Amino acid sequence: MATIAETNVPKLQTWLDAIAVKDPARAAELLLRALEYHVPKLARTECATEVQEQPQTLRIVFVPPPKRTEESDAALSGG
């Protein structure tokens, strides 16, 4: 089966083009179905965690950028 599939891969574009002439939606559907064998689907994952009774506080601290000097400007400009 693998050999049959591999030898027909080059023909796939021709077949899809022929189908698309009469039914573009069907050609797109067939392409997507074929891609499922090339690009694996992501597996569904489940995450089970305990919910804390007291919500945690998220604290975001903004730090000011360093002060610009003539030396830092020259270093950034390559000069």
Phi and psi restraints in degrees (range 20) as a CNS / XPLOR table:
assign (resid 1 and name C) (resid 2 and name N)
       (resid 2 and name CA) (resid 2 and name C) 1.0 -61.6 20.0 2
assign (resid 2 and name N) (resid 2 and name CA)
       (resid 2 and name C) (resid 3 and name N) 1.0 -40.3 20.0 2
assign (resid 2 and name C) (resid 3 and name N)
       (resid 3 and name CA) (resid 3 and name C) 1.0 -65.3 20.0 2
assign (resid 3 and name N) (resid 3 and name CA)
       (resid 3 and name C) (resid 4 and name N) 1.0 -42.0 20.0 2
assign (resid 3 and name C) (resid 4 and name N)
       (resid 4 and name CA) (resid 4 and name C) 1.0 -61.3 20.0 2
assign (resid 4 and name N) (resid 4 and name CA)
       (resid 4 and name C) (resid 5 and name N) 1.0 -44.3 20.0 2
assign (resid 4 and name C) (resid 5 and name N)
       (resid 5 and name CA) (resid 5 and name C) 1.0 -63.2 20.0 2
assign (resid 5 and name N) (resid 5 and name CA)
       (resid 5 and name C) (resid 6 and name N) 1.0 -45.7 20.0 2
assign (resid 5 and name C) (resid 6 and name N)
       (resid 6 and name CA) (resid 6 and name C) 1.0 -63.8 20.0 2
assign (resid 6 and name N) (resid 6 and name CA)
       (resid 6 and name C) (resid 7 and name N) 1.0 -38.5 20.0 2
assign (resid 6 and name C) (resid 7 and name N)
       (resid 7 and name CA) (resid 7 and name C) 1.0 -73.6 20.0 2
assign (resid 7 and name N) (resid 7 and name CA)
       (resid 7 and name C) (resid 8 and name N) 1.0 -19.5 20.0 2
assign (resid 7 and name C) (resid 8 and name N)
       (resid 8 and name CA) (resid 8 and name C) 1.0 -97.3 20.0 2
assign (resid 8 and name N) (resid 8 and name CA)
       (resid 8 and name C) (resid 9 and name N) 1.0 -5.0 20.0 2
assign (resid 8 and name C) (resid 9 and name N)
       (resid 9 and name CA) (resid 9 and name C) 1.0 -58.2 20.0 2
assign (resid 9 and name N) (resid 9 and name CA)
       (resid 9 and name C) (resid 10 and name N) 1.0 -44.6 20.0 2
assign (resid 9 and name C) (resid 10 and name N)
       (resid 10 and name CA) (resid 10 and name C) 1.0 -61.8 20.0 2
assign (resid 10 and name N) (resid 10 and name CA)
       (resid 10 and name C) (resid 11 and name N) 1.0 -25.9 20.0 2
assign (resid 10 and name C) (resid 11 and name N)
       (resid 11 and name CA) (resid 11 and name C) 1.0 -80.5 20.0 2
assign (resid 11 and name N) (resid 11 and name CA)
       (resid 11 and name C) (resid 12 and name N) 1.0 -15.9 20.0 2
assign (resid 11 and name C) (resid 12 and name N)
       (resid 12 and name CA) (resid 12 and name C) 1.0 -57.3 20.0 2
assign (resid 12 and name N) (resid 12 and name CA)
       (resid 12 and name C) (resid 13 and name N) 1.0 -44.1 20.0 2
assign (resid 12 and name C) (resid 13 and name N)
       (resid 13 and name CA) (resid 13 and name C) 1.0 -61.4 20.0 2
assign (resid 13 and name N) (resid 13 and name CA)
       (resid 13 and name C) (resid 14 and name N) 1.0 -42.4 20.0 2
assign (resid 13 and name C) (resid 14 and name N)
       (resid 14 and name CA) (resid 14 and name C) 1.0 -62.2 20.0 2
assign (resid 14 and name N) (resid 14 and name CA)
       (resid 14 and name C) (resid 15 and name N) 1.0 -43.9 20.0 2
assign (resid 14 and name C) (resid 15 and name N)
       (resid 15 and name CA) (resid 15 and name C) 1.0 -63.5 20.0 2
assign (resid 15 and name N) (resid 15 and name CA)
       (resid 15 and name C) (resid 16 and name N) 1.0 -45.0 20.0 2
assign (resid 15 and name C) (resid 16 and name N)
       (resid 16 and name CA) (resid 16 and name C) 1.0 -63.6 20.0 2
assign (resid 16 and name N) (resid 16 and name CA)
       (resid 16 and name C) (resid 17 and name N) 1.0 -39.8 20.0 2
assign (resid 16 and name C) (resid 17 and name N)
       (resid 17 and name CA) (resid 17 and name C) 1.0 -61.9 20.0 2
assign (resid 17 and name N) (resid 17 and name CA)
       (resid 17 and name C) (resid 18 and name N) 1.0 -40.9 20.0 2
assign (resid 17 and name C) (resid 18 and name N)
       (resid 18 and name CA) (resid 18 and name C) 1.0 -66.2 20.0 2
assign (resid 18 and name N) (resid 18 and name CA)
       (resid 18 and name C) (resid 19 and name N) 1.0 -40.6 20.0 2
assign (resid 18 and name C) (resid 19 and name N)
       (resid 19 and name CA) (resid 19 and name C) 1.0 -67.8 20.0 2
assign (resid 19 and name N) (resid 19 and name CA)
       (resid 19 and name C) (resid 20 and name N) 1.0 -38.5 20.0 2
assign (resid 19 and name C) (resid 20 and name N)
       (resid 20 and name CA) (resid 20 and name C) 1.0 -64.4 20.0 2
assign (resid 20 and name N) (resid 20 and name CA)
       (resid 20 and name C) (resid 21 and name N) 1.0 -25.3 20.0 2
assign (resid 20 and name C) (resid 21 and name N)
       (resid 21 and name CA) (resid 21 and name C) 1.0 -60.4 20.0 2
assign (resid 21 and name N) (resid 21 and name CA)
       (resid 21 and name C) (resid 22 and name N) 1.0 -43.7 20.0 2
assign (resid 21 and name C) (resid 22 and name N)
       (resid 22 and name CA) (resid 22 and name C) 1.0 -93.4 20.0 2
assign (resid 22 and name N) (resid 22 and name CA)
       (resid 22 and name C) (resid 23 and name N) 1.0 -32.5 20.0 2
assign (resid 22 and name C) (resid 23 and name N)
       (resid 23 and name CA) (resid 23 and name C) 1.0 -147.7 20.0 2
assign (resid 23 and name N) (resid 23 and name CA)
       (resid 23 and name C) (resid 24 and name N) 1.0 84.1 20.0 2
assign (resid 23 and name C) (resid 24 and name N)
       (resid 24 and name CA) (resid 24 and name C) 1.0 -58.8 20.0 2
assign (resid 24 and name N) (resid 24 and name CA)
       (resid 24 and name C) (resid 25 and name N) 1.0 -36.2 20.0 2
assign (resid 24 and name C) (resid 25 and name N)
       (resid 25 and name CA) (resid 25 and name C) 1.0 -64.6 20.0 2
assign (resid 25 and name N) (resid 25 and name CA)
       (resid 25 and name C) (resid 26 and name N) 1.0 -39.8 20.0 2
assign (resid 25 and name C) (resid 26 and name N)
       (resid 26 and name CA) (resid 26 and name C) 1.0 -66.3 20.0 2
assign (resid 26 and name N) (resid 26 and name CA)
       (resid 26 and name C) (resid 27 and name N) 1.0 -39.3 20.0 2
assign (resid 26 and name C) (resid 27 and name N)
       (resid 27 and name CA) (resid 27 and name C) 1.0 -63.4 20.0 2
assign (resid 27 and name N) (resid 27 and name CA)
       (resid 27 and name C) (resid 28 and name N) 1.0 -41.9 20.0 2
assign (resid 27 and name C) (resid 28 and name N)
       (resid 28 and name CA) (resid 28 and name C) 1.0 -64.3 20.0 2
assign (resid 28 and name N) (resid 28 and name CA)
       (resid 28 and name C) (resid 29 and name N) 1.0 -41.1 20.0 2
assign (resid 28 and name C) (resid 29 and name N)
       (resid 29 and name CA) (resid 29 and name C) 1.0 -62.2 20.0 2
assign (resid 29 and name N) (resid 29 and name CA)
       (resid 29 and name C) (resid 30 and name N) 1.0 -43.8 20.0 2
assign (resid 29 and name C) (resid 30 and name N)
       (resid 30 and name CA) (resid 30 and name C) 1.0 -65.9 20.0 2
assign (resid 30 and name N) (resid 30 and name CA)
       (resid 30 and name C) (resid 31 and name N) 1.0 -38.2 20.0 2
assign (resid 30 and name C) (resid 31 and name N)
       (resid 31 and name CA) (resid 31 and name C) 1.0 -62.4 20.0 2
assign (resid 31 and name N) (resid 31 and name CA)
       (resid 31 and name C) (resid 32 and name N) 1.0 -45.5 20.0 2
assign (resid 31 and name C) (resid 32 and name N)
       (resid 32 and name CA) (resid 32 and name C) 1.0 -62.5 20.0 2
assign (resid 32 and name N) (resid 32 and name CA)
       (resid 32 and name C) (resid 33 and name N) 1.0 -38.8 20.0 2
assign (resid 32 and name C) (resid 33 and name N)
       (resid 33 and name CA) (resid 33 and name C) 1.0 -65.4 20.0 2
assign (resid 33 and name N) (resid 33 and name CA)
       (resid 33 and name C) (resid 34 and name N) 1.0 -38.4 20.0 2
assign (resid 33 and name C) (resid 34 and name N)
       (resid 34 and name CA) (resid 34 and name C) 1.0 -69.0 20.0 2
assign (resid 34 and name N) (resid 34 and name CA)
       (resid 34 and name C) (resid 35 and name N) 1.0 -36.4 20.0 2
assign (resid 34 and name C) (resid 35 and name N)
       (resid 35 and name CA) (resid 35 and name C) 1.0 -64.5 20.0 2
assign (resid 35 and name N) (resid 35 and name CA)
       (resid 35 and name C) (resid 36 and name N) 1.0 -24.8 20.0 2
assign (resid 35 and name C) (resid 36 and name N)
       (resid 36 and name CA) (resid 36 and name C) 1.0 -60.5 20.0 2
assign (resid 36 and name N) (resid 36 and name CA)
       (resid 36 and name C) (resid 37 and name N) 1.0 -25.2 20.0 2
assign (resid 36 and name C) (resid 37 and name N)
       (resid 37 and name CA) (resid 37 and name C) 1.0 -86.9 20.0 2
assign (resid 37 and name N) (resid 37 and name CA)
       (resid 37 and name C) (resid 38 and name N) 1.0 -12.9 20.0 2
assign (resid 37 and name C) (resid 38 and name N)
       (resid 38 and name CA) (resid 38 and name C) 1.0 -101.4 20.0 2
assign (resid 38 and name N) (resid 38 and name CA)
       (resid 38 and name C) (resid 39 and name N) 1.0 -44.2 20.0 2
assign (resid 38 and name C) (resid 39 and name N)
       (resid 39 and name CA) (resid 39 and name C) 1.0 -106.8 20.0 2
assign (resid 39 and name N) (resid 39 and name CA)
       (resid 39 and name C) (resid 40 and name N) 1.0 111.7 20.0 2
assign (resid 39 and name C) (resid 40 and name N)
       (resid 40 and name CA) (resid 40 and name C) 1.0 -66.8 20.0 2
assign (resid 40 and name N) (resid 40 and name CA)
       (resid 40 and name C) (resid 41 and name N) 1.0 145.3 20.0 2
assign (resid 40 and name C) (resid 41 and name N)
       (resid 41 and name CA) (resid 41 and name C) 1.0 -75.7 20.0 2
assign (resid 41 and name N) (resid 41 and name CA)
       (resid 41 and name C) (resid 42 and name N) 1.0 149.0 20.0 2
assign (resid 41 and name C) (resid 42 and name N)
       (resid 42 and name CA) (resid 42 and name C) 1.0 -73.3 20.0 2
assign (resid 42 and name N) (resid 42 and name CA)
       (resid 42 and name C) (resid 43 and name N) 1.0 138.7 20.0 2
assign (resid 42 and name C) (resid 43 and name N)
       (resid 43 and name CA) (resid 43 and name C) 1.0 -78.6 20.0 2
assign (resid 43 and name N) (resid 43 and name CA)
       (resid 43 and name C) (resid 44 and name N) 1.0 146.9 20.0 2
assign (resid 43 and name C) (resid 44 and name N)
       (resid 44 and name CA) (resid 44 and name C) 1.0 -76.0 20.0 2
assign (resid 44 and name N) (resid 44 and name CA)
       (resid 44 and name C) (resid 45 and name N) 1.0 131.9 20.0 2
assign (resid 44 and name C) (resid 45 and name N)
       (resid 45 and name CA) (resid 45 and name C) 1.0 -119.2 20.0 2
assign (resid 45 and name N) (resid 45 and name CA)
       (resid 45 and name C) (resid 46 and name N) 1.0 151.9 20.0 2
assign (resid 45 and name C) (resid 46 and name N)
       (resid 46 and name CA) (resid 46 and name C) 1.0 -124.8 20.0 2
assign (resid 46 and name N) (resid 46 and name CA)
       (resid 46 and name C) (resid 47 and name N) 1.0 135.3 20.0 2
assign (resid 46 and name C) (resid 47 and name N)
       (resid 47 and name CA) (resid 47 and name C) 1.0 -120.0 20.0 2
assign (resid 47 and name N) (resid 47 and name CA)
       (resid 47 and name C) (resid 48 and name N) 1.0 118.9 20.0 2
assign (resid 47 and name C) (resid 48 and name N)
       (resid 48 and name CA) (resid 48 and name C) 1.0 -111.9 20.0 2
assign (resid 48 and name N) (resid 48 and name CA)
       (resid 48 and name C) (resid 49 and name N) 1.0 113.7 20.0 2
assign (resid 48 and name C) (resid 49 and name N)
       (resid 49 and name CA) (resid 49 and name C) 1.0 -130.8 20.0 2
assign (resid 49 and name N) (resid 49 and name CA)
       (resid 49 and name C) (resid 50 and name N) 1.0 156.8 20.0 2
assign (resid 49 and name C) (resid 50 and name N)
       (resid 50 and name CA) (resid 50 and name C) 1.0 -83.0 20.0 2
assign (resid 50 and name N) (resid 50 and name CA)
       (resid 50 and name C) (resid 51 and name N) 1.0 137.5 20.0 2
assign (resid 50 and name C) (resid 51 and name N)
       (resid 51 and name CA) (resid 51 and name C) 1.0 -88.3 20.0 2
assign (resid 51 and name N) (resid 51 and name CA)
       (resid 51 and name C) (resid 52 and name N) 1.0 129.8 20.0 2
assign (resid 51 and name C) (resid 52 and name N)
       (resid 52 and name CA) (resid 52 and name C) 1.0 -76.2 20.0 2
assign (resid 52 and name N) (resid 52 and name CA)
       (resid 52 and name C) (resid 53 and name N) 1.0 144.3 20.0 2
assign (resid 52 and name C) (resid 53 and name N)
       (resid 53 and name CA) (resid 53 and name C) 1.0 -68.5 20.0 2
assign (resid 53 and name N) (resid 53 and name CA)
       (resid 53 and name C) (resid 54 and name N) 1.0 -39.8 20.0 2
assign (resid 53 and name C) (resid 54 and name N)
       (resid 54 and name CA) (resid 54 and name C) 1.0 -99.7 20.0 2
assign (resid 54 and name N) (resid 54 and name CA)
       (resid 54 and name C) (resid 55 and name N) 1.0 119.3 20.0 2
assign (resid 54 and name C) (resid 55 and name N)
       (resid 55 and name CA) (resid 55 and name C) 1.0 -65.9 20.0 2
assign (resid 55 and name N) (resid 55 and name CA)
       (resid 55 and name C) (resid 56 and name N) 1.0 143.8 20.0 2
assign (resid 55 and name C) (resid 56 and name N)
       (resid 56 and name CA) (resid 56 and name C) 1.0 -81.4 20.0 2
assign (resid 56 and name N) (resid 56 and name CA)
       (resid 56 and name C) (resid 57 and name N) 1.0 149.0 20.0 2
assign (resid 56 and name C) (resid 57 and name N)
       (resid 57 and name CA) (resid 57 and name C) 1.0 -93.8 20.0 2
assign (resid 57 and name N) (resid 57 and name CA)
       (resid 57 and name C) (resid 58 and name N) 1.0 129.9 20.0 2
assign (resid 57 and name C) (resid 58 and name N)
       (resid 58 and name CA) (resid 58 and name C) 1.0 -95.6 20.0 2
assign (resid 58 and name N) (resid 58 and name CA)
       (resid 58 and name C) (resid 59 and name N) 1.0 125.5 20.0 2
assign (resid 58 and name C) (resid 59 and name N)
       (resid 59 and name CA) (resid 59 and name C) 1.0 -116.4 20.0 2
assign (resid 59 and name N) (resid 59 and name CA)
       (resid 59 and name C) (resid 60 and name N) 1.0 123.9 20.0 2
assign (resid 59 and name C) (resid 60 and name N)
       (resid 60 and name CA) (resid 60 and name C) 1.0 -110.9 20.0 2
assign (resid 60 and name N) (resid 60 and name CA)
       (resid 60 and name C) (resid 61 and name N) 1.0 126.0 20.0 2
assign (resid 60 and name C) (resid 61 and name N)
       (resid 61 and name CA) (resid 61 and name C) 1.0 -114.1 20.0 2
assign (resid 61 and name N) (resid 61 and name CA)
       (resid 61 and name C) (resid 62 and name N) 1.0 123.2 20.0 2
assign (resid 61 and name C) (resid 62 and name N)
       (resid 62 and name CA) (resid 62 and name C) 1.0 -94.2 20.0 2
assign (resid 62 and name N) (resid 62 and name CA)
       (resid 62 and name C) (resid 63 and name N) 1.0 125.2 20.0 2
assign (resid 62 and name C) (resid 63 and name N)
       (resid 63 and name CA) (resid 63 and name C) 1.0 -104.4 20.0 2
assign (resid 63 and name N) (resid 63 and name CA)
       (resid 63 and name C) (resid 64 and name N) 1.0 127.7 20.0 2
assign (resid 63 and name C) (resid 64 and name N)
       (resid 64 and name CA) (resid 64 and name C) 1.0 -65.7 20.0 2
assign (resid 64 and name N) (resid 64 and name CA)
       (resid 64 and name C) (resid 65 and name N) 1.0 147.1 20.0 2
assign (resid 64 and name C) (resid 65 and name N)
       (resid 65 and name CA) (resid 65 and name C) 1.0 -67.4 20.0 2
assign (resid 65 and name N) (resid 65 and name CA)
       (resid 65 and name C) (resid 66 and name N) 1.0 157.8 20.0 2
assign (resid 65 and name C) (resid 66 and name N)
       (resid 66 and name CA) (resid 66 and name C) 1.0 -64.1 20.0 2
assign (resid 66 and name N) (resid 66 and name CA)
       (resid 66 and name C) (resid 67 and name N) 1.0 150.8 20.0 2
assign (resid 66 and name C) (resid 67 and name N)
       (resid 67 and name CA) (resid 67 and name C) 1.0 -68.4 20.0 2
assign (resid 67 and name N) (resid 67 and name CA)
       (resid 67 and name C) (resid 68 and name N) 1.0 139.0 20.0 2
assign (resid 67 and name C) (resid 68 and name N)
       (resid 68 and name CA) (resid 68 and name C) 1.0 -79.2 20.0 2
assign (resid 68 and name N) (resid 68 and name CA)
       (resid 68 and name C) (resid 69 and name N) 1.0 141.4 20.0 2
assign (resid 68 and name C) (resid 69 and name N)
       (resid 69 and name CA) (resid 69 and name C) 1.0 -128.2 20.0 2
assign (resid 69 and name N) (resid 69 and name CA)
       (resid 69 and name C) (resid 70 and name N) 1.0 170.7 20.0 2
assign (resid 69 and name C) (resid 70 and name N)
       (resid 70 and name CA) (resid 70 and name C) 1.0 -63.0 20.0 2
assign (resid 70 and name N) (resid 70 and name CA)
       (resid 70 and name C) (resid 71 and name N) 1.0 -35.8 20.0 2
assign (resid 70 and name C) (resid 71 and name N)
       (resid 71 and name CA) (resid 71 and name C) 1.0 -67.3 20.0 2
assign (resid 71 and name N) (resid 71 and name CA)
       (resid 71 and name C) (resid 72 and name N) 1.0 -41.6 20.0 2
assign (resid 71 and name C) (resid 72 and name N)
       (resid 72 and name CA) (resid 72 and name C) 1.0 -69.6 20.0 2
assign (resid 72 and name N) (resid 72 and name CA)
       (resid 72 and name C) (resid 73 and name N) 1.0 -37.4 20.0 2
assign (resid 72 and name C) (resid 73 and name N)
       (resid 73 and name CA) (resid 73 and name C) 1.0 -64.9 20.0 2
assign (resid 73 and name N) (resid 73 and name CA)
       (resid 73 and name C) (resid 74 and name N) 1.0 -39.6 20.0 2
assign (resid 73 and name C) (resid 74 and name N)
       (resid 74 and name CA) (resid 74 and name C) 1.0 -66.6 20.0 2
assign (resid 74 and name N) (resid 74 and name CA)
       (resid 74 and name C) (resid 75 and name N) 1.0 -38.8 20.0 2
assign (resid 74 and name C) (resid 75 and name N)
       (resid 75 and name CA) (resid 75 and name C) 1.0 -66.8 20.0 2
assign (resid 75 and name N) (resid 75 and name CA)
       (resid 75 and name C) (resid 76 and name N) 1.0 -37.8 20.0 2
assign (resid 75 and name C) (resid 76 and name N)
       (resid 76 and name CA) (resid 76 and name C) 1.0 -71.0 20.0 2
assign (resid 76 and name N) (resid 76 and name CA)
       (resid 76 and name C) (resid 77 and name N) 1.0 -34.0 20.0 2
assign (resid 76 and name C) (resid 77 and name N)
       (resid 77 and name CA) (resid 77 and name C) 1.0 -84.6 20.0 2
assign (resid 77 and name N) (resid 77 and name CA)
       (resid 77 and name C) (resid 78 and name N) 1.0 -4.5 20.0 2
assign (resid 77 and name C) (resid 78 and name N)
       (resid 78 and name CA) (resid 78 and name C) 1.0 81.7 20.0 2
assign (resid 78 and name N) (resid 78 and name CA)
       (resid 78 and name C) (resid 79 and name N) 1.0 14.2 20.0 2
